Structures are given as C-alpha cells and as structure tokens.
C-alpha cells in the first residue's frame, strides 16, 4: 500500500540529484565530491535495507524506518547543495524590512538578546531545545515505526520535502538571514550569551550571498534560510506527526515550544520568520496529506491488472 509513496520520495530525491549534477556540470562549483558520495552510499544502503524488509522479510515497520532514514540523508544532502547553488541567482536581501515588521509588532530583538544574556539558565535551556530538532526527527521516525504507523513516516518525509521547497524557493527570490545579520549587539551582551549561531555565522552568510558558495562540503554546510524559518517548520512538523501519541504529545509540545521561543535567540532569526514557519508547516501537512491519500487509495499496477483479468470479456 505504501509502495507509491516510496516511489514518490525516490523520484523527489532523484530529481534533486539530477538538478544538482546538471547545474554543477554547467557552473563547475567547488564540491567535496567524496563526502557527498559517502552520503550517497549510506542512503543507498538504507534504501537496500528498506527494500529487503519490504520484499523479503516482509517487515513493513523496519522497511519504512530504513526508507525514511535514507530519504532524510539523501534529500537533506542534495537539497542543501541545491540551496547553495541558488546563492548565485538569489535576489536582494529583505532583512531590513523583516526587522521593521518585528519592530512594528513591538519586538525589540537586541532587548530580547540582552534578556537572554541576563538569564543564563534560560539561555542554556533554549540552546538545548534549539539543538534538539534533528534528534527529535530521528526519534520520531523510530517511534512511528515501532507503533506500526508506516504511512505516517512517508507523510512526514513528504511534508518535510514540501516545506523545504517552499522555504528555499521563497528565500531564493527574497533572501534573508535573520535579525543577527541586521543588529550588532554590545560586547557586554554578546560575551554573556551562549547561542547556537552568532554574529560570526551571520557575517559568513552575508559573505556567501555576496561572493558565491565557494567550497561546498556537507561537513561545513550552513543553514542559509532566514524567512521563513525552516527550523520552526521542522519543529512544527514533529509536533504534528507526534500528536496522536498520548505518551509523547505533551513532551514533544513542550520541547518544541522551547524550539520556537528559542529560534530568534539561538538561531538569530526575526520573530516574523518563526510566524511564517506556521504557514509553511500547515501548507506542508496539507499537501503531504492530500498526496498521500491519493497514493494510498490508488490501486497498485499488479492489483489493477488482476482486477482487469477478472472482468468478463464482452465478446
């Protein structure tokens, strides 16, 4: 029943990889080929494991878990590479207007950072929450597999791909890097902060937009997107797909509330970036659900052929 979703996710990855290869062949970017090939081998091995458990051992849970892991590795690597290529065609930054929107909402980002610096326990707690998103994704896939929610793994992967596409293509037209690329914090504040991303990171992003991607390696790749916050999108998707579990629900909600609150502080985002993440996450869930329903309800080619064979011959 989920074979159609598997094929769709494979098609997405293959399409992005082909786009990467064609663009890299035309522009001759400086790419760490060996590192990306290592990820390709890893994801291929996971796909092979998923197919083995789907067709030989007939364990849908393990198959979905391995296939989901393969998709996350392959899609993250290939699409982040594509995002770096898009630096060469990106438009003009919109950080100043986004900062103005924050101020119009009564948000003072430097004051927010000063508050975090004055409360180190809160600052550290927000850092832990902000850095928990990727581990949460891994654990979510394992939990969905353990609960026999195989289709939800594919839906989650599809929603992640849709959210990434929306965020990346909007960012290409209207690039932004966040509040930390607009404001300079006083030394007395910055020296007391413990943050995942700081002003040096912001300057690196501005340099990339001005001068191109340079050497691209998965070991050094940076999150480029400011608005809408893809970190917020991921946190919201984890909440959505974990919500059916009464055991996990409130733990996940609490942890990702920290992520959302901490994103402007730990990730240097404008608050409006996080607000936009809600809209992107909602669109991603809606599209993924609609596509998944269509794929799950569509008869497999083998079943369709069997039905045709059973129909009476009009002659």
VOGU-3710 file (C-alpha; in Angstrom, 3 decimals, decimal comma):
1> xxxxxxxxxx> 0,000/0,000/0,000  2,873/2,389/0,652  4,901/1,490/-2,441  3,505/4,526/-4,259  4,799/6,832/-1,530  8,197/5,148/-1,645  8,388/5,713/-5,398  7,355/9,340/-4,989  10,039/10,033/-2,389  12,634/8,302/-4,578
11> xxxxxxxxxx> 11,511/10,437/-7,519  11,929/13,608/-5,442  15,482/12,688/-4,429  16,484/11,575/-7,924  15,092/14,801/-9,416  17,059/16,958/-6,981  20,250/14,946/-7,561  19,873/15,283/-11,346  19,334/19,038/-10,967  22,462/19,226/-8,790
21> xxxxxxxxxx> 24,548/17,275/-11,290  23,392/19,308/-14,282  23,960/22,653/-12,545  27,323/21,560/-11,153  28,359/20,423/-14,630  27,474/23,784/-16,125  28,914/26,041/-13,414  31,798/23,846/-12,125  31,263/24,528/-8,418  33,942/23,521/-5,907
31> xxxxxxxxxx> 32,245/20,493/-4,323  33,532/17,915/-1,862  32,599/15,030/-4,155  33,996/12,325/-1,884  31,898/13,450/1,086  28,712/13,592/-0,989  29,442/10,181/-2,498  29,822/8,801/1,024  26,341/10,069/1,863  25,044/8,595/-1,400
41> xxxxxxxxxx> 26,456/5,184/-0,469  24,939/5,453/3,016  21,493/6,366/1,711  21,680/3,652/-0,963  22,475/1,083/1,714  19,490/2,242/3,753  17,242/2,008/0,689  18,520/-1,514/0,004  17,732/-2,445/3,595  14,268/-0,956/3,269
51> xxxxxxxxxx> 13,582/-2,925/0,089  14,885/-6,116/1,719  12,482/-5,786/4,626  9,647/-4,829/2,283  10,020/-7,693/-0,192  11,958/-10,468/1,538  11,387/-10,282/5,281  8,003/-8,563/4,934  8,504/-6,250/7,898  6,764/-3,013/6,965
61> xxxxxxxxxx> 7,914/-1,241/10,142  11,631/-1,755/9,521  11,210/-1,089/5,831  9,548/2,271/6,455  12,074/3,259/9,115  15,062/2,467/6,874  13,475/4,082/3,854  12,610/7,206/5,850  16,170/7,437/7,149  17,504/7,028/3,607
71> xxxxxxxxxx> 15,260/9,821/2,387  16,337/12,192/5,144  20,030/11,597/4,411  19,713/11,861/0,627  17,228/14,716/0,477  18,988/16,819/3,112  22,342/16,487/1,342  21,090/17,017/-2,204  18,669/19,852/-1,431  21,102/21,762/0,781
81> xxxxxxxxxx> 23,597/21,527/-2,079  20,939/22,887/-4,425  20,266/25,688/-1,924  23,956/26,638/-2,080  23,801/26,748/-5,884  20,814/29,099/-5,599  23,069/31,653/-3,894  24,268/32,527/-7,396  20,776/33,570/-8,562  19,251/34,855/-5,294
91> xxxxxxxxxx> 17,624/38,261/-5,159  18,283/41,187/-2,832  18,147/40,671/0,954  14,955/41,624/2,772  16,314/41,571/6,342  15,773/45,289/6,859  12,024/45,117/6,026  11,665/41,994/8,184  13,353/43,774/11,103  10,946/46,681/10,567
101> xxxxxxxxxx> 7,983/44,281/10,741  9,287/42,932/14,038  9,627/46,453/15,423  6,102/47,296/14,233  4,877/44,309/16,284  6,641/45,749/19,322  9,554/43,317/19,233  12,972/44,645/20,212  15,463/41,948/19,184  18,519/43,493/20,906
111> xxxxxxxxxx> 16,491/43,780/24,130  15,431/40,161/23,763  19,067/39,110/23,465  20,012/41,233/26,471  17,285/39,483/28,477  18,677/36,081/27,454  22,198/37,168/28,408  20,952/38,211/31,837  19,318/34,797/32,391  21,967/32,158/31,575
121> xxxxxxxxxx> 19,858/29,189/32,685  17,080/30,183/30,270  19,637/30,838/27,544  21,117/27,368/28,017  17,670/25,742/28,092  16,730/27,411/24,819  20,000/26,251/23,278  19,240/22,649/24,227  15,762/22,958/22,764  17,006/24,574/19,552
131> xxxxxxxxxx> 19,591/21,831/19,000  17,088/19,049/19,689  15,212/19,244/16,387  17,329/16,800/14,365  17,471/14,181/17,161  13,703/14,564/17,508  13,246/13,778/13,820  15,296/10,595/14,136  13,393/9,500/17,240  10,047/10,351/15,635
141> xxxxxxxxxx> 10,726/8,041/12,702  11,783/5,245/15,063  8,678/5,774/17,196  6,335/5,799/14,172  7,910/2,544/13,005  7,544/0,963/16,448  3,871/1,968/16,521  3,298/0,479/13,039  2,489/3,888/11,558  4,479/3,263/8,389
151> xxxxxxxxxx> 2,376/5,540/6,203  2,960/8,406/8,646  6,726/8,090/8,122  6,267/8,648/4,404  3,837/11,515/5,025  6,312/13,151/7,381  9,130/12,823/4,824  6,906/14,248/2,099  5,816/17,162/4,317  9,469/17,874/5,090
161> xxxxxxxxxx> 10,264/17,966/1,354  7,324/20,263/0,628  8,272/22,607/3,479  11,886/22,717/2,315  10,822/23,512/-1,241  8,543/26,361/-0,137  11,178/27,837/2,176  14,075/27,515/-0,262  12,316/28,895/-3,321  10,836/31,841/-1,406
171> xxxxxxxxxx> 14,264/32,505/0,089  15,854/32,460/-3,379  13,574/35,250/-4,550  13,782/37,186/-1,269  16,866/36,053/0,688  17,255/36,850/4,363  19,496/35,632/7,152  17,829/36,849/10,320  17,999/39,601/12,908  21,605/38,817/13,800
181> xxxxxxxxxx> 22,568/39,991/10,299  20,959/43,393/10,989  21,894/44,277/14,562  25,282/44,487/16,287  24,995/43,512/19,924  27,068/45,295/22,574  30,099/43,345/23,745  28,665/43,276/27,262  25,670/41,321/25,903  27,299/39,066/23,303
191> xxxxxxxxxx> 30,036/37,961/25,688  27,471/36,569/28,124  25,390/34,707/25,559  25,597/31,006/24,777  23,949/30,651/21,374  23,920/28,040/18,612  24,521/30,686/15,926  26,227/34,032/16,468  27,201/37,208/14,603  30,220/35,487/13,023
201> xxxxxxxxxx> 27,825/32,976/11,459  25,692/35,864/10,167  28,727/37,523/8,564  29,610/34,220/6,887  26,114/34,048/5,388  26,325/37,602/4,065  29,725/36,767/2,546  28,260/33,702/0,813  25,456/35,738/-0,745  27,882/38,399/-1,953
211> xxxxxxxxxx> 30,655/36,123/-3,218  29,075/32,776/-4,018  29,216/29,398/-2,288  32,961/28,712/-2,543  33,934/25,224/-1,378  30,803/23,188/-0,631  31,045/20,264/1,762  28,287/18,538/3,764  30,604/18,780/6,764  30,616/22,589/6,588
221> xxxxxxxxxx> 27,259/23,425/5,015  25,325/26,212/6,734  21,613/26,795/7,098  21,016/29,719/4,761  17,320/30,394/5,144  16,075/33,198/7,359  12,472/33,775/6,297  10,516/31,579/6,651  12,325/29,757/9,431  12,821/26,151/8,325
231> xxxxxxxxxx> 13,882/25,296/11,872  10,414/26,361/13,018  8,828/24,348/10,196  10,663/21,201/11,303  9,666/21,694/14,939  6,010/22,108/13,977  6,057/19,058/11,709  7,476/16,952/14,547  4,645/18,154/16,811  2,016/17,395/14,171
241> xxxxxxxxxx> 3,158/13,848/13,448  3,816/13,026/17,112  0,464/14,441/18,265  -1,520/11,151/18,030  0,643/9,652/20,777  -0,807/10,450/24,182  2,516/9,391/25,725  4,704/11,686/23,645  2,322/14,529/22,880  2,951/16,972/25,705
251> xxxxxxxxxx> 6,655/16,207/25,985  7,043/16,998/22,277  4,861/20,090/22,529  6,883/21,415/25,465  10,216/20,683/23,843  9,239/22,332/20,572  7,735/25,314/22,357  11,319/25,856/23,537  12,478/25,495/19,926  10,037/28,132/18,675
261> xxxxxxxxxx> 10,761/30,568/21,511  14,489/29,974/21,160  14,718/30,307/17,383  15,030/34,132/17,365  17,627/33,933/20,172  19,612/30,800/19,389  19,200/30,972/15,609  19,354/34,755/15,262  16,004/34,900/13,461  13,469/37,657/13,193
271> xxxxxxxxxx> 10,313/36,734/15,112  8,331/37,099/11,880  10,471/34,261/10,458  9,003/31,928/13,087  5,455/33,158/12,478  5,863/32,435/8,762  7,023/28,931/9,700  3,495/28,161/10,932  2,038/28,915/7,497  4,675/26,829/5,717
281> xxxxxxxxxx> 4,198/23,887/8,103  0,402/24,000/7,630  0,780/24,038/3,841  3,288/21,178/4,003  0,994/18,981/6,096  -1,969/19,720/3,819  -0,072/18,902/0,633  1,562/15,794/2,097  -1,778/14,508/3,393  -3,533/15,091/0,087
291> xxxxxxxxxx> -0,798/13,433/-1,959  -0,504/10,515/0,463  -4,258/9,860/0,361  -4,154/9,804/-3,421  -1,205/7,399/-3,441  -2,608/5,110/-0,746  -6,034/4,873/-2,405  -4,623/4,262/-5,877  -4,528/0,543/-6,757  -1,102/-0,947/-7,379
301> xxxxxxxxxx> -0,330/-1,891/-11,015  -0,357/-5,607/-10,042  -3,739/-5,308/-8,329  -5,170/-3,269/-11,184  -4,044/-5,952/-13,641  -5,627/-8,685/-11,530  -8,930/-6,794/-11,431  -8,840/-6,356/-15,205  -8,208/-10,098/-15,682  -11,239/-10,924/-13,539
311> xxxxx> -13,592/-8,721/-15,526  -15,806/-10,621/-18,013  -14,813/-10,473/-21,658  -17,556/-8,596/-23,536  -17,101/-10,898/-26,536
//
